[in-house]
Amino acid sequence: MLSDSNALKASTTQGNKGELESLIEEHDFQKMTTESYQYMLKRMKADLISSQLRSQELKDSFKSKSDILSDESDKQRRAKQERIQAKMKLDKIMMEIEMDQRERQERIQSL
């Protein structure tokens, strides 16, 4: 009876040890999985921040280049307007000169 009791205790102890080892192994696996997840999450956050910084740099660069384009377009537009106005003034002066010459010729002919 005593040996049966000892055998039962030994069997229970072996079962408990096996269960404990199984639980420790499962815990270690879960811990490793959690650490892996935390590492991936940390990398994803770092990548997100890096992407956001790059995006902001590109937006700033785009805005700067858009401003430069706008300024240059305005300069070209003003230069073209000035050329057109100068041509119109020249044409007007040429017409006035031509009219003056006609008037002189008419006066000369009338004399």
Buried (B, 14 or more C-beta within 10 A) or exposed (E): EEEEEEEEEEEEEEEEEEEEEEEEEEEEEEEEEEEEEEEEEEEEEEEEEEEEEEEEEEEEEEEEEEEEEEEEEEEEEEEEEEEEEEEEEEEEEEEEEEEEEEEEEEEEEEE
